[in-house]
Amino acid sequence: MPRPSVATLYDSGEYRLVESFTIDEMPQFLAREAGFARVPLAGQPEKKATPKWVPIAVLFVLGAGFGALLGLSIKGMVSPPLLPLGWQLVLGVVGLFLVILPVHEGIHALFFKILGARKVGFGYSKKGLMVYAYAQRFVMSLPENALVAAMPFLLISLLLFICWVGVPGLKATWMIIFLLHMLGCMGDFILIGHAWKNRKKAMFTYDDLDEKRTYFFERQ
């Protein structure tokens, strides 16, 4: 199916606007799609919350990971460590914010470009407490949106696995980065789940940073 333009979404009569919300309202959208609550967005009808399997699965893996991290420290499996456990954890947290977060958003931007977006940038929402990459007025199908959402977790997890094998003396650092990064990917996982939930529909989305809004359309 050819990619529709923004003008086509509005003017062709073949598409209908499903919902739209501001960038600051993205956490509400994600909370609803995660199944935490039936959260009505401004100017939108209340929608049924989706099942909570995504956050439950992520929290389960996080719990198991922190348990494994505790086991590493108790049983000495991190020996011979390059740094004491406490310093490895500090290094992991600092590395997450100074290295992993910029790389994460850079991967989003890279895949926007690969898909054909001309104007790609970065922004932040103080109200939503998030930073994000965006492709200005670039229309994507939901599977494409899911691909962009998935790639940072997949590529960074692969990199951390290589680090785990290559530098075993910092296993606690690699594990804490992996766990915290996975927690930070919760929104990406929810977008993937949203695409899967609507897989039988021909839906498209785009962001307009001039208006600071996200739009979802469905082909009628």
TAHUUR-V802260 format. One line per field, one symbol per residue. psi: psi as a letter, one per 20 degrees, with the letter a starting at -180 (. if undefined). A space follows every 50 residues. Layout:
psi: ???
//
This chain:
psi: pqpqrghhhhihjiqqogrqrrhhjghgghgghijhrnopqpjqqpqpqr qjhghggghghgghghghgghghgikiiqoqhqqgghhgghggghghhgg ghgghhgggghgghijpgoqaqaqoggilqqqqqookopqrhhghhghhh hgggghhgghggggghmiikhhghghggghghgijghghhhghggghkhj qnqqqqqoihilqqqpqpp.
//
